[in-house]
Amino acid sequence: MSEQKKGDRTSAGAPVRTTAPSGAPEGRTSQPTQPPQKRPIIKGIRSTTGMFTNRRDGEVSSVEESITPQPATVTSSPKCFSCMLLDMLKFYTRFEISDESGDPLTDHDMTQIHYSQITSLQKAAFAKFPDLRNFALANVASVDTRKALQKHFGPLSQEKLRLIATYLNLVPPLGKEEEFKWCRLDETFLKELLISRHERRVSQLEALNEMPLYPTEDIIWDENIVPTAYFSGEGCLALPKLNLQFLTLHDYLLRNFNLFRLESTYEIRQDIEDAVSRLKAEDGSIYYGGWARMAQPITNFAVVEVAKPNIGEKRPSRVRADVTVNLSVRHEIKSEWENLRKHDVCFLITVKPLNPIGTKYDYKQPFLSQVGLDCVRGCEVEGMLDSNGRVIEDGPEPRPQLPGDQRTYRVWLDCNQYREDMNKINQGNEDVYESFNILMRRKPKENNFKAVLETIRELMNTECVVPEWLHDIILGYGDPSAANYTKMPNQIATMDYNDTFIDMDHLTSCFPGYEIKVKTDDPKKLVRPFKLTFGDLGKEEDEEEVKTITVEPHVVPRRGPYTFNEPKKTLIVTHSNQALNQLFEKIVALDIDERHLL
């Protein structure tokens, strides 16, 4: 980002805030409960912190300081709606961006800021409070966790906590509370302020890379983030906004990632409810009183491979499983199941119905309690196994005809989700991978969400994603006209358009408002291919000046093999497959080597 553009982003704003409370505590089990009338206020403050020009405002900073340390001080349900809003506020309060320059901060920068804060706290403890001598002399890694900070600051009185916070300029000095309009100075708040600000942070990118891409039952039926079809719109949702401005490119991609993930989750919930309700699972022994085109009961499931983690990672590098279903259905439905391709996404579902046999499904009653749905996990198809237990690879050859109705699919499980489930099993929870009894597939046209989420996540792990001239425009800070092709400094005045134009009439209709000049008086020579020279490039825009194009018909020489000097890649995007085929037919006619065409 150029210095001029940085100045555009930092031109507005009052005093620069140099302190910010940290994000959500690790291992927090208590959550806040805010009255419904306060939720729009929290959401409004969160939207304000999501815009760079507002983050530098001192008044907003004061409100952030007084709100964000509160979640761990109140006890309530861990899934309450208000705590989700507060978590989003805390996330943007300590977002990885410099409030002074607007530049994104790396993990190294955030670590240095964290060490600086801990060091300042240790210096204050060493100079003013002999009781905290052990804390002041300890290394950072041993005292920057929530548990360690609670151990050192928990026994302190309100007066000592106030002195430490005042020394660090976190609260107003004695006698100036009214001047700064500060509202809370009690012991609980001060203790949480010091702990939340100095506890070890979790890298946003690391947290994203450890996030499962498939939704689980906890997210699919959480109406706080995935509302029902009958959402009135009167209240607010704990969802990110696509504003006119974004903090960084990471912020832009992250908001789109979360929104697309939740939008896909809503569609997945509808498909699961439709398929499972049609199966009519009944009785504790899982008796199916119906059938569904997109779901089949599982006869056998087994995890066949758990590969070792890669260096520097915690999750397994690969988890594969075999799923067996009985396709004793009509031929066309059986053909659809056998045509599941590589990378198709399916869902493994566990239902534990309590209703006796013959109970009718009531669409007016809650879905979960009727069908007894217990678990949902996503998987990606690697292929169907043949009679020898080998994966049948996709190719132009016809697939072998397998005897019987039993079909086994080799699938990839989400490595991050598998690691989380194994951690829960170690804590005494049930093994969900021993209870799957339904395999559900989706329509291929509606089932590309995993590929989209993976692409966005890979972009967020890439340092250079968009060119510099487009970067600030995407974030909402640049001049949109600066990205127009007429602003390019190295425009090409003369270009061979080959067979782009059919004739002169077609060429004239493609450039309305231009004066067309030709270099020949013989109309018989005005046939394609045409070479065009634009006479208005590099000049200032003038409404009175007529734009001109000089047309020169020419004969294309026999160039021989095309020149391939550097490894450039050209991406062609069309509105239909037919148009793409026509373009490639023309490219092949230009003697382009087939190995350079995909």
Secondary structure, 3 states (H helix, E strand, C coil): CCHHHHHHHCCCCCCCCCCCCCCCCCCCCCCCCCCHHHHHHHHHHHHHHCCHHHHCCHHHHHHHHHHCCCHHHCCCCCCCHHHHHHHHHHHHHCCCECCCCCCECCHHHHHHHHHHHHHHHHHHHHHHCHHHHHHHHCCHHHCCCHHHHHHHHCCCCHHHHHHHHHHCCCCCCCCCHHHHCCCCCCHHHHHHHHHHHHCCCCCHHHHHHCCCCCCCHHHHCCCCCCCCCCCCCCCCCCCCCCCCCCCCHHHHHHHHHHHHHHHHHHHHHHHHHHHHHHHCEECCCCEECCCECCEEEEEEEEEEEECCCCCCCCCCCCEEEEEEEECCCCHHHHHHHHCCCCCCEEEEEEECCCCCCCCCCCCCCCHHHHHCEEEEEEEEEEEEECCCCCECCCCCCCCCCCCCCEEEEEEEECHHHHHHHHHHHHCCCCCHHHCCCEEEECCHHHCCHHHHHHHHHHHHCCCCCCCHHHHHHHHCCCCHHHHCHHHCCCCCCEEECCCCCCCHHHHHHHCCCEEEEECCCCHHHCCCCEEEEECCCCCCCCCCCCEEEEEEECCCCCCCCCCCCCCCCCCCCCCCHHHHHHHHHHHHHCCCCHHHCC
